[in-house]
C-alpha cells in the first residue's frame, strides 16, 4: 500500500513540475528528486491540500498560488559572510587579481534574500573596489528579489552576521553599514547604488554579460547532474578570461562535463578560475 502511494505521488510530482513549466515557465523538472519531493510534501501539508494533484489544480487556475509554491521550491536560507573563510579567500587571494582591472562585473547567482550580495558589496567597499564594480543579483523568486532589494533583516540575525564579518577579515564594523530600529536592521541604501536586481533562471536562461567573478553557492546542490552541467557551462560562458567562480562548500566541479575549463584557485574554499577563452 505504501509503495503504491509513493508511486502515485511520484507521478503527481512529475505532473505538477510539468504543469509549472508549461503554465509559468519555471522549470524544476531536473532538480534533485529527493529535495523536490521533501519540499512539495511540506508545501502540501502546510498549505492544506489533501494531495499534490489538488495543489496542481489550484496552481494551474490561480496565479496567486505561484509565489507561495516558489517559496517552497526555492531555498531561501542564507546569512551574511556565510562560511567566512570563503570571503577571506576572496579578500586576500582573489581581490589582488581583480585590482588589475579598470572595471569589474560581479554576478551573485541565486541571491536569495540578498545576504551574500551585501557581503560582497561591503567587502568590495572595504577593499576600495566598489566604485569600479557593477553587481548583478539574480534569482528566480520575485519575493526573494524584493527582500534583497529592501535590505532589511531581523535584528536577532545581526550577531551572527557581525561575527562572520569579523572572521572574514572585515576592515570595519558591520554596524557602519546599517541602522537599527523596531527589531529590524536596514542596510545603507548606498550599498545598492551599483547593484542590478533581475530575475534569471540557471535552468532556462542564457548568458547576459561577461563577468569577472561569479558567486553561486549552495544552489547547484539541489540540481541533478544534467542541470549542474548546464549551470557550470553557463558560468563558463559568462566568465571573462581568467575570471573566478565560487561555489558552495558541498559542491564540486570535479564531475562536471566542463571541469577541464576551470582550474582550482583556492581549493579549500571551492574557488575556481576560468582557463583560456
C-alpha positions as CSV (number, residue, x, y, z in Angstrom):
1,X,0.0,0.0,0.0
2,X,2.8,2.4,0.9
3,X,4.7,1.5,-2.2
4,X,1.5,2.2,-4.3
5,X,1.1,5.6,-2.6
6,X,4.7,6.6,-3.3
7,X,4.4,5.6,-7.0
8,X,1.2,7.7,-7.3
9,X,2.9,10.6,-5.5
10,X,5.9,10.4,-7.9
11,X,3.5,10.7,-10.8
12,X,1.8,13.6,-9.2
13,X,5.1,15.4,-8.7
14,X,6.2,14.9,-12.3
15,X,2.8,16.2,-13.5
16,X,3.0,19.2,-11.2
17,X,6.5,20.2,-12.3
18,X,5.5,19.8,-15.9
19,X,2.4,22.0,-15.3
20,X,4.6,24.7,-13.6
21,X,6.9,24.7,-16.7
22,X,4.1,24.8,-19.3
23,X,2.0,27.4,-17.4
24,X,4.6,29.7,-15.9
25,X,7.9,28.7,-17.5
26,X,9.5,27.8,-14.2
27,X,11.5,24.6,-14.7
28,X,12.1,22.4,-11.7
29,X,12.0,19.2,-13.7
30,X,15.7,18.4,-13.3
31,X,16.1,19.4,-9.7
32,X,17.3,16.6,-7.4
33,X,14.3,14.3,-6.8
34,X,14.7,13.8,-3.1
35,X,14.9,17.5,-2.4
36,X,11.9,18.4,-4.6
37,X,9.8,15.6,-3.0
38,X,10.5,16.8,0.5
39,X,9.7,20.4,-0.3
40,X,6.4,19.6,-2.1
41,X,5.3,17.3,0.7
42,X,5.9,20.2,3.1
43,X,4.0,22.6,0.8
44,X,1.1,20.2,0.5
45,X,0.8,19.8,4.3
46,X,1.3,23.5,5.2
47,X,-0.9,24.8,2.5
48,X,-3.7,22.4,3.5
49,X,-4.0,20.2,0.4
50,X,-5.1,16.6,0.6
51,X,-2.9,15.6,-2.5
52,X,-0.3,17.1,-4.7
53,X,-2.8,16.8,-7.6
54,X,-5.1,19.1,-5.7
55,X,-2.2,21.6,-5.3
56,X,-1.5,21.3,-9.0
57,X,-5.1,22.1,-9.9
58,X,-5.0,25.2,-7.8
59,X,-1.7,26.3,-9.2
60,X,-2.9,26.0,-12.8
61,X,-6.1,28.1,-12.2
62,X,-5.0,30.5,-9.5
63,X,-1.9,32.6,-10.3
64,X,-1.6,33.7,-6.7
65,X,-0.5,30.2,-5.8
66,X,2.7,30.6,-7.8
67,X,4.7,32.7,-5.4
68,X,3.6,30.5,-2.5
69,X,4.8,27.4,-4.2
70,X,8.1,29.1,-5.2
71,X,8.6,29.8,-1.6
72,X,8.9,26.1,-1.0
73,X,10.6,25.1,-4.2
74,X,13.4,27.7,-4.0
75,X,15.6,27.5,-0.9
76,X,15.9,30.9,0.8
77,X,18.3,30.1,3.6
78,X,21.5,32.3,3.9
79,X,23.4,34.6,6.1
80,X,25.9,37.4,5.7
81,X,29.5,36.3,5.2
82,X,28.4,32.7,5.4
83,X,31.5,30.4,5.6
84,X,33.8,33.3,6.5
85,X,36.8,31.5,5.0
86,X,35.3,31.9,1.6
87,X,35.0,35.6,1.9
88,X,38.5,35.9,3.4
89,X,39.9,34.0,0.4
90,X,38.1,36.4,-1.9
91,X,39.5,39.3,0.0
92,X,43.1,38.0,0.3
93,X,43.6,35.9,-2.8
94,X,41.1,37.0,-5.5
95,X,40.8,40.7,-4.9
96,X,44.6,41.3,-5.7
97,X,43.9,39.9,-9.2
98,X,40.7,42.0,-9.6
99,X,42.5,45.2,-8.7
100,X,44.3,45.0,-12.0
101,X,41.1,45.6,-13.9
102,X,39.7,49.2,-14.6
103,X,36.1,47.9,-14.3
104,X,34.5,44.8,-12.8
105,X,31.3,42.9,-13.1
106,X,30.2,40.5,-10.3
107,X,27.3,38.1,-10.6
108,X,25.6,36.7,-7.4
109,X,23.5,33.9,-8.9
110,X,20.7,32.7,-6.7
111,X,21.0,35.7,-4.5
112,X,18.1,34.7,-2.2
113,X,17.3,37.4,0.3
114,X,20.5,39.4,-0.5
115,X,22.7,38.4,2.3
116,X,25.6,37.3,0.1
117,X,25.1,40.3,-2.2
118,X,25.6,42.7,0.7
119,X,28.5,40.7,2.0
120,X,30.3,41.2,-1.3
121,X,29.4,44.8,-1.7
122,X,30.7,45.6,1.8
123,X,33.9,43.6,1.1
124,X,34.5,45.4,-2.2
125,X,33.8,48.8,-0.5
126,X,36.4,47.9,2.2
127,X,38.9,46.9,-0.4
128,X,38.3,50.1,-2.5
129,X,36.8,48.3,-5.5
130,X,33.1,49.2,-5.1
131,X,33.3,52.3,-7.3
132,X,34.6,50.4,-10.3
133,X,32.2,47.4,-9.9
134,X,28.7,46.6,-11.1
135,X,27.0,43.8,-9.1
136,X,24.3,41.6,-10.7
137,X,22.0,39.9,-8.2
138,X,19.7,37.4,-9.7
139,X,17.1,34.8,-8.5
140,X,14.0,33.1,-9.9
141,X,12.0,34.0,-6.9
142,X,10.5,37.5,-7.2
143,X,9.7,37.7,-3.4
144,X,13.3,36.9,-2.6
145,X,14.5,39.7,-5.0
146,X,12.2,42.1,-3.3
147,X,13.6,41.2,0.1
148,X,17.2,41.6,-1.3
149,X,16.4,45.0,-2.8
150,X,14.9,46.2,0.5
151,X,18.0,45.1,2.5
152,X,16.0,44.8,5.8
153,X,16.6,41.9,8.2
154,X,15.6,40.8,11.7
155,X,17.9,42.3,14.4
156,X,18.4,38.9,16.0
157,X,20.4,37.8,13.0
158,X,22.9,40.6,13.3
159,X,25.1,39.0,15.9
160,X,25.9,36.1,13.6
161,X,26.4,38.4,10.6
162,X,28.8,40.5,12.7
163,X,30.9,37.6,13.8
164,X,31.1,36.2,10.3
165,X,32.2,39.6,9.0
166,X,34.9,39.8,11.6
167,X,36.2,36.3,10.8
168,X,36.1,37.1,7.1
169,X,38.8,39.8,7.7
170,X,36.4,42.8,7.8
171,X,38.2,46.1,7.9
172,X,35.4,48.0,9.7
173,X,32.5,47.4,12.0
174,X,29.4,45.9,10.3
175,X,27.3,48.4,12.2
176,X,28.8,51.1,10.0
177,X,26.6,49.8,7.2
178,X,23.1,49.6,8.8
179,X,20.7,51.4,11.1
180,X,18.5,49.5,13.6
181,X,15.0,50.1,14.9
182,X,11.8,48.2,15.9
183,X,13.5,44.8,15.9
184,X,14.9,45.2,12.3
185,X,18.1,46.5,10.7
186,X,18.1,48.3,7.4
187,X,21.3,48.3,5.4
188,X,22.5,51.5,3.9
189,X,20.9,52.4,0.6
190,X,24.3,53.3,-0.9
191,X,25.2,49.6,-0.8
192,X,22.6,49.2,-3.6
193,X,23.8,52.1,-5.8
194,X,25.8,49.8,-8.1
195,X,23.5,46.7,-7.9
196,X,21.3,45.4,-10.7
197,X,18.5,43.2,-9.5
198,X,16.9,40.8,-12.0
199,X,15.1,37.5,-12.3
200,X,17.2,34.9,-14.0
201,X,16.9,31.1,-14.2
202,X,20.0,28.9,-14.4
203,X,17.7,26.2,-15.9
204,X,16.3,28.1,-18.9
205,X,18.0,31.5,-19.3
206,X,21.2,32.4,-21.2
207,X,24.4,34.4,-20.7
208,X,23.7,38.1,-20.1
209,X,27.2,39.5,-19.6
210,X,30.9,38.9,-19.2
211,X,31.8,38.6,-15.5
212,X,35.0,38.8,-13.6
213,X,33.6,36.9,-10.6
214,X,30.5,34.7,-10.3
215,X,29.4,33.6,-6.8
216,X,26.8,30.8,-6.9
217,X,26.8,28.9,-3.6
218,X,24.6,26.2,-2.4
219,X,22.3,26.4,-5.4
220,X,23.6,23.6,-7.6
221,X,23.4,21.1,-4.8
222,X,19.7,21.0,-5.5
223,X,20.2,20.2,-9.2
224,X,20.6,16.8,-10.8
225,X,23.8,16.2,-12.8
226,X,22.5,17.3,-16.2
227,X,21.3,20.6,-14.7
228,X,24.5,21.1,-12.8
229,X,26.4,20.7,-16.1
230,X,24.1,23.2,-17.7
231,X,24.7,25.7,-14.9
232,X,28.5,25.3,-15.0
233,X,28.5,25.6,-18.8
234,X,26.6,28.9,-18.4
235,X,29.1,30.1,-15.8
236,X,32.0,29.2,-18.1
237,X,30.4,31.1,-21.0
238,X,29.7,34.1,-18.7
239,X,33.2,34.5,-17.3
240,X,35.9,36.7,-18.7
241,X,39.2,35.2,-19.4
242,X,40.8,34.2,-16.1
243,X,37.5,35.1,-14.3
244,X,36.6,33.4,-11.0
245,X,33.8,31.1,-9.9
246,X,32.9,30.5,-6.3
247,X,30.6,27.6,-5.3
248,X,29.2,26.0,-2.1
249,X,31.3,24.0,0.4
250,X,29.4,20.8,-0.5
251,X,29.5,21.4,-4.3
252,X,32.2,20.5,-6.7
253,X,33.2,20.8,-10.4
254,X,35.1,17.6,-10.3
255,X,32.5,15.5,-12.1
256,X,31.2,18.3,-14.4
257,X,31.4,18.0,-18.2
258,X,33.1,21.4,-18.1
259,X,35.6,20.7,-15.3
260,X,38.5,21.0,-17.7
261,X,37.6,24.6,-18.4
262,X,38.5,25.5,-14.8
263,X,41.5,25.3,-12.5
264,X,41.3,25.1,-8.7
265,X,42.3,28.5,-7.4
266,X,41.6,28.2,-3.7
267,X,40.8,24.5,-3.3
268,X,39.6,24.5,0.3
269,X,37.1,27.3,-0.4
270,X,35.8,26.0,-3.7
271,X,37.0,29.0,-5.8
272,X,37.9,28.2,-9.4
273,X,39.4,30.2,-12.2
274,X,38.3,30.1,-15.9
275,X,41.0,28.7,-18.2
276,X,41.8,30.3,-21.5
277,X,38.9,31.7,-23.5
